[in-house]
C-alpha cells in the first residue's frame, strides 16, 4: 500500500487505530480483502474512493496532505510500508495508522528513550533533565518527548544543544506550535539535524485535551524505555509511566527529596516496585542491554562528546564571602519548606520570611513548588 491508500484507510468513518490494527492482524489483501472485512459504511466509502476518487470526500485528505508535503522541506507521511516506519510501534495494540513528520527522519534510527516529567520542574529537576539528555545524546541515544513545558522542553533543548537526536510527538498538527512559548524549539526540531516532529493528526489540527493522553502512547511506544525525571502524585507523566508498563517497556525514575512535592510521583513508583531507580545513564543502558542490544551502538560508534556547556550543579553555588547566612547554608537545589528552615536555623518565622525576601531580591534564592531553593550564581 502506498501513502495515499494509508491516508484513506486512516480517514475511514467508524474505524480508528484499534479497529484498524485488529483488521491488519488478519493480513487482508489490498483492496479486495479490505472491502470484504470492513464494516458496511467504511467499505462503501472505500469503494467510492477506489472507483471515483474525485467524488469521494476521502480524496480531500489525500490532496491536503500532498499540498502540505509540497509546500515545505523535510515533510513526510509515515506508514507501515514506509522505510523509516518505527517497527516498535507495531507492538502497540492501537498503533497510529499514519504519522505526519516534519524534520530529520534520521532521528528515528537507533535506540530511543522517552523522557517525561512535570511542567514545573525544580532547579534540581531541570539540571537532572539536562544532564541525562546530554549524556544520552553523547551515547548515541535519541530522546523522545512531547515538547511540553517543563521537563519535556528542557530535555529536548539539551539534546539538540549536545548535537543529539530528539523526537517531539505532538497532540496537534506538526505545523501547529503548542505551547506557543516553544516557537523556537518547534523551529529547531523542524530544521536542525537530529530534530523531528511527529503527529498522528493532520497538519492544521489544533491541540485538544483529549489528544495528549493518546499522544503519550506514541512517545512511550517509540522508546525502549521511559525515564520520569520529576512528577507529582497526580502528574500527567504518570500516564506515560502506566503506558510504559502496559507496553512491556522498562520504566526508570530519578530519586528525589521527601520534601519535594514534584518528586512524590517518582517516589510512589519506586515504592510500588514498578520502576527502576536511575542514578546515571549507565544504569539505564545496563538495564536495557539484555534485550536491546540490536539498538544500542557499540562504544566505537559513540559520537564524540560535544563541548561541555554545563554549569556547576546548584549544590556547588558559592555562599556570600561576607558573613555566612544560616538560611543560605540550609538551602540547596531541592525545595525546602519554610517550616523546616525555621526548625533548622532557629530563626523566627517573620524574620525568616523577611530574610528570604531580601535574598530573593539579591538573586540568591527563589521560591518554587515545595519551598525555597538556592540559585546558581556565576
N, C-alpha and C positions, 0 to 999 in steps of 0.2 A: 504494500500500500504506500502511496506517495503522501506528501504533506497535505494536499487538498483533500484526499479521502479521509485522513485522520481529523482534519478540521471539521469535516462534515459529520463524522461519527461523534465528535465531541459536542456538536451542536444539536444532535438529535433530541427531539422532545421526549420527556418522560424517562430519560435514561440516567446519566450521572456516572461518576467514576467507579462506584462499587458495582453497579449492574453491568457496565461495560467490561470491567475486569472479570466478572463471572462468565460473561459471554466469551471473552477471549480465551479463557481456560479451556473452552471446548474446541478451540482452533478452527473456527469456521473459515471456509474459503471466501475470498472476496470476488464479487459481491454477492454471489448466489447464496452462500451459506449464511451470510448476514441477513439477507432478506427473509430467509426461512426461519431464523432464530429470533429476530427482533419482534417486540410487541407490534400489534397491527398499526398503530398510529406512526411509530417510528419507521416501520417498514414502508409505509405509504410515502412518507416524506423522503426516505432514501431513494425509493423507486422514482419519484418525481425528479429528484436531482440527477439521477443517473440518465434518465431518458430526456428530460427537458431542463437542463441546468438554469437556463435563463429565466424560467418560470418559477424556479424554486427559491423560497426565502433563505435556504441554506447557502446559496451562492453568494449572498451578501457577506457572510462571514469570511468566505474564501477571498472575495475581492478586497475587502477591507484589510485583511492580513497581508495580501500581496502588495497592496499600496503602501502599507506601513513598512514592509521589508525594503521596498524600492526607494523610500524617502529618506533613508539614512544609512550610514555604515554599520557593520557589525550587528546586524539584526537577523535573527534566525527563528525558525519554528522547529522545535524538537519533538520527536515522537519515537515509538519503539523501533521503527525501521531507519532512524537517523543514525549515522555512525557515531555521533557524540552522545547518544542517549545513555544516561547513567543506569547501568543494569541493576544496581541496588534498589532502585525504585520499584522494579518489578516484583520484589519480595513483599511489598505492601499489599494489604487486602483491597485497597482502593487507590492505586497509584494514579497520578494525573494522566489524562489521555494525551494532552498536548501541553507543551511548555513554551511560552514565548520567551526568547532570550535576547539580551542586549549586552554586548561586551565581548570578552575574550573567551571563546569556548575551550581554550586550553586550561581554564580554571577547573574544568570537570575531570581532568586527568589526575591520577594519583590518589593517595589516601585523603580522607576528609574527616574533620571533627567539627561538630556543632558546638558553638559557644553561645550560651544564653545567660540571662540574669536580669536583675532589677533595672527599671528605668531611672532609679535614683541611687546609684552606687555611692558608697562611701569613698573617701580618698584611698583607703587601702584596697577596696574592691576595684577601683579604677586602675590603680597601679598593678594589681594582680592580673586584670584582664589584658593590659598592655604587655606585661611580661610574658604571659603564656602565649598570646597571639604571636609575638615576635619570635619566641622560641619555636613554636610550631612552624612558622614560615621558614625559619632557617633550617629546620629538619625536613623540609620538602612537603609539609602538610598544607592542605587547603582549609581555611576557616570558613564555616558555613554559619550564617546567622540571618536575622530578619531586618537589618538596617533600622531597628527601633532606637529610641532614645536610650541612653544609659549604656549598659554593658555591650549590647549589640554593636552600636556605633563605635564605641571605644575600641573594641576588639578588631573591627574591620578597618578602621583608620590605622591602627598599629600594624596590621598585616600589610597593608599597602605601603606604608612608610618603610617597612622592612624589605620591600621588593617581593612579597609573597603573593599567594593566590587566595582570593576570598570570594565567596558567592553570597549574594543577598537574595533571599526568597521573599517576595513582596505579597502583601494582602491587597493588591491593587494592580492595575496595569503597569508594565515596566516603564512606561513613559510618564507615569504619574508620580510626583515627588511627595512622599509621605513618610515621616513628618516633614513639613515644609522647611524646618531648620536644617535638614540634612541635604539641602540642594547641592552643596559642594561635594558631599560624599557620593550622592547619586551620580554626579558628573564624573567623578573619579572612577567609580565602578564601571561606568559605561565606556570610558576611553583609555584607562591605564592598562598595561599588560598585567594579566592575572586577575583583573576585576570582571565580575559578571553579575547581571541582574536576571532573575528568573521569576516567572509568574504563570499560574495556570489560568489566569484571567486575560482576556483580550486587551490590547492597548486601549487606553481611554477609560478603563473601568476604575471608578473611584473607590477608595478604601471604605469598607464597611466592617462593623464589629464582628459579624459572623464569619468574615473571611479569614481572620487571624488564627483562630484555633485550627482551621483547615490548612492554613499556610504552614503551621508548625509541623504537621506530619511530613511535609516535604523537606523541611530543614533537617529533621532527625532522620528521615528516610534516605537522604543523600549521604549520610555520615555513618562511619563505623562506630561512633560513639558520641556522647554528648557530655560537655563539661558545663556544670552550673557554677557560676562564679559567686554570685550573691542572689539570694531570693528570700522574700518574706514568706510567712506561713501561708499566705493566700496569693502568692505571686503567680502570674501567668506562666512563668518559667517552669513551674511545677507541672503544667500541662505538657510541656515538652519533655520533662522528666518521665512522666507516665507513658507518653507515646514511645519514648526510647525503650522502655522496658517491654511494652506491648509488641514492639517490633523486634524484640530479642537482640537489641544492641546494648553496648556497655554504657553505663551511667557513672559519671565521675562528678565529685563535688569538691570545692575548696573548703577547708575548715574556716571557722570564724569565731569571733568572741561571743561569749554568752550574753554580753551586754549589747551586742549589735543586732537590732531588730531586723536589719537587712540580711542577716545570716541565719535567721531561725529556720527558714525553709531548708537550707542546706543541712543544718544540724538535725532536723527532723528526718531527712532522707538517710543520714548516717545512722541515726538511732534505729530506724526501721530495718537497717541492714540491706537496703535495696541499692546502695550506691557504693562505689569505691572511693576511698579517700585519696585525693591527688595533692601532692606537695610540690610536684615538678612535672614537666613534660615527659621526663623519663619514666615516671610512674605510669603515665597514660600509655605510652608506646610499649612498655613492658607488658601491661595487661592486655593490650590488643594484639600483640605479636603472635600469640598462639593460633589465631585464626585469620589474621590479616596480612600474612607475610607477602602475599601476592601484591598488595597495595603499597607496602612500606618500602621506600627506597633504601638501598644499602648506604653505608657510611660514605662510600666512594662517590655516591650520587648526590650527597648532601650539598646544596648550594653554598657558596661562600657566605660568611656572615656579613650582613650589612654593617656599615659604620655604626658604632654604638652611639645611640642618641638618648639613652635612658638618663633620667635624673636619679639622684640619690633617693632611696626609699624614704618615705616620710619619717620613719623612725630615726633616721640619722640627722634630722634637722638640728642645726646648732641652736643652742639657747642664747639669749642675750648675754653679751660679755659683761654687762653690769651685774647688779645683784640678782642671783638666780631666783626665779619666780616659782614658788611651790606649785602653783596651778599649771604652769607650763611643764614642769617636771612630772606632773601627774597625767599629762595628756600625751597621746600618740596618734597614729593614723586611724585607730579604732575608736568610734564614738563612745564617749564616757558620759553617762547621765550626771546632771548637776548634783544629785543627792550623793552619788559616790564620790564626787570631787569634794563635797563638804566633809564627808566622813574621812577621806584620805588626808585632807590638808588641815582640818580643824578650823577652817575659815567660816565665818558666819554666812548664811545664805545670801543676805543682802550684799555683804562685802564681796562674796564670790561672784554674784551676778554683775556687780559694778566693775570688778577687775576683768572679768571675761569680756565685757563690753569694750573696755579700753584696749585689751589685747586684740580684739576683733578689729577695732579701728586702726590699730597699728599694723594689721596684716599678719599677726601671729597665729590666730585661731579662727575657726568658723564653726557655726552650728549646722549639723546635719541630722538626718533621721537617726534617732537613737542617742543623741548627745553632742558633746563638743569634741573637736579634733584639732590637733596641732598641724599647721600648714607647712609645707616645704618652703624654705627660703633660699634664695640664690647664695 
